[in-house]
Amino acid sequence: KSYLFNKADSLTLRDYDGQVAEAMAMVRALNRMTKAGMPESVRIA
């Protein structure tokens, strides 16, 4: 588990649309952290 999900294991908003938006924000943040930690490969001739 990442720190983000350890901090908030459940959705905090009560309405469905808010929960969907909150989940998508978590996914975007997790993807951004994953992408930042991946090495960039460069093809050499």
Buried (B, 14 or more C-beta within 10 A) or exposed (E): EEEEEEEEEEBEEEEEEEBEEBEEEBEEEEEEEEEEEEEEEEEEE
